[in-house]
Each structure stands twice: as structure tokens, then as C-alpha cells.
């Protein structure tokens, strides 16, 4: 007696329906996943800036040298902005632009280039507003000063929008048409204390 074994597997129609359903789900899910990744970038960028400040604190204490945080705000509201970390030849906040006692000069030790590392994030504002021209100096004892004209270290002033004695570097996400959107992530760097990221 010949018994027929029923065929197992998928028919062509079932396979095509399955592939079509997967395609529809992918079309629905991909924009949400991309947006979530872009939102995550602003968190990662502000954390990278915080890591740079913490690195400067540790190195300043370990090497007994002052470190300068130079901030460049993105121009025209486009993506980007830059934070550079410079090491002085001494523990003083003065003379970053001059040669040291042995003829050596300050050197850049780290850089965070947002346009290269986080293309959908913009560093759009700093407080105090003169921070790009008067950078922050991190001393070996952990205190942070603002340096004016490479010669005068002053305590970071307090203001209306930030706590007494801290500087703020603000990041935000850019949408597809280049406009800032979403929450502002600010790196708060106090005169005396630990830096932190806050959502404003």
C-alpha cells in the first residue's frame, strides 16, 4: 500500500505575504529607530564633554599642571562645535600662550570635535558668553577659573540662568532641516566641585 505523505513547508503565497509584512514593519520601525539614535547622540556628546573635564581634573592633580578648556561654539546654528584641552607647562593658569621656563610651550592633549564625532549635535551656547575668548582653567587642586587675556584668572561669575560660580556648555540635537529641537543638555562646570550634565 502506497501512502502519500503530505507535503510540508510554505507555499509561495505564504512566503510572499510574510516578506511583505516584514517590509511594512521595517518601513514603520526604521524612522523611530533613527530618531532614537539621534536623541541618544546628544546624551553621548554631553557625556563625552564631561569625560574631557574629568580627565583634565585627574591629570591636573596627577601631573601638578594646569589644564585649559577652550570652547568653540558652532557658527550659524549648524552642527558642530569644538572643545579642546590644553596642558600648561606649570600649575599656573597664566601663560598658556607663552613659552615656559625651559622653552617648552603648552600643548593640546585632547579634542572633542562634534562635527566629526556627533554630526547631529550642536554646541550652540556657553555661559559666561565670553568663554570662547576667556577659557576655563582647571588647577591641580580642582578649582576652576576663567582666564582673561591669558593673564588674569577670575572666579566664574554667577548669573541668572546658572548657579553661582559655574560655567555652562549647552548642546542640542539638530533635526533633518538643521533646526535645534529636543531638550538642552548642559555641561555645568562649577568653580569648586564636580562637573555634571543637566537637562534644562
Residue pairs with C-beta under 8 A, 6 or more apart in sequence:
10 18
38 120
38 173
39 173
39 182
41 118
41 120
41 121
41 173
42 118
42 120
42 121
42 171
42 172
42 173
42 182
42 183
42 185
43 185
44 118
45 112
45 114
45 117
45 118
45 121
45 123
45 171
45 185
46 171
46 185
46 186
46 187
46 197
47 197
48 112
48 117
48 118
49 83
49 112
49 169
49 171
49 187
49 197
50 187
50 195
50 196
50 197
52 69
52 83
52 85
52 110
52 112
53 69
53 138
53 187
53 189
53 195
54 195
55 85
55 110
56 67
56 69
56 85
56 138
57 138
57 142
57 195
59 65
59 67
59 87
59 109
60 66
60 67
60 91
60 138
60 139
60 140
60 142
61 140
61 141
61 142
63 87
63 140
64 91
64 140
65 87
65 88
65 89
65 90
65 91
65 140
66 87
66 88
66 90
66 91
66 92
66 93
66 96
66 137
66 138
66 139
66 140
67 85
67 86
67 87
67 88
67 109
67 137
67 138
68 85
68 86
68 88
68 93
68 96
68 106
68 135
68 136
68 137
68 138
68 147
69 83
69 84
69 85
69 135
69 136
69 137
69 138
69 189
70 83
70 84
70 85
70 86
70 132
70 135
71 81
71 82
71 83
71 123
71 126
71 131
71 132
71 135
71 136
71 169
72 81
72 82
72 83
72 84
72 123
72 132
73 81
73 123
73 124
73 125
73 126
73 132
74 80
74 81
74 114
74 115
74 122
74 123
74 124
77 122
77 124
77 178
77 179
77 180
78 122
78 174
78 178
79 114
79 115
79 119
79 120
79 121
79 122
79 174
79 178
80 113
80 114
80 115
80 122
80 123
81 114
81 115
81 122
81 123
81 124
81 171
82 111
82 112
82 113
82 114
82 115
82 123
83 111
83 112
83 123
83 169
84 108
84 110
84 111
84 112
85 108
85 109
85 110
85 111
86 96
86 106
86 107
86 108
86 109
87 106
87 107
87 108
87 109
88 95
88 96
88 100
88 106
89 95
89 100
89 101
89 102
89 104
89 105
89 106
90 100
90 101
91 139
91 140
93 137
93 139
93 145
93 147
93 153
94 147
94 150
94 151
94 153
95 106
95 150
95 151
96 106
96 137
96 147
96 150
97 106
97 150
98 105
98 150
99 105
100 106
114 121
114 122
114 123
114 171
120 173
120 174
121 171
121 172
121 173
121 174
122 171
122 172
122 173
122 174
122 180
123 169
123 170
123 171
124 170
124 171
124 172
124 180
125 168
125 170
126 132
126 167
126 168
126 169
126 170
127 159
127 161
127 162
127 167
127 168
127 170
128 134
128 146
128 156
128 157
128 159
128 167
130 146
130 148
131 146
131 167
131 169
134 146
134 147
134 148
134 149
135 146
135 147
136 144
136 145
136 146
136 147
136 156
136 167
136 189
137 144
137 145
137 146
137 147
137 153
138 144
139 145
142 192
143 191
143 192
144 156
144 167
144 189
144 190
144 191
144 192
145 153
145 154
145 155
145 156
145 191
146 153
146 154
146 155
146 156
146 167
147 153
147 154
148 154
155 165
155 191
156 165
156 166
156 167
156 189
156 190
156 191
157 165
158 164
158 165
158 166
161 168
162 168
162 188
163 188
163 190
165 190
165 191
165 192
166 188
166 189
166 190
166 191
166 193
167 188
167 189
168 186
168 187
168 188
168 189
169 186
169 187
169 189
170 184
170 185
170 186
170 187
170 200
171 184
171 185
171 186
171 187
172 180
172 181
172 182
172 183
172 184
172 185
173 180
173 181
173 182
174 180
174 181
175 181
183 199
183 200
184 199
184 200
185 197
185 198
185 199
185 200
186 197
186 198
186 199
186 200
187 195
187 196
187 197
188 195
188 196
188 197
188 198
189 195
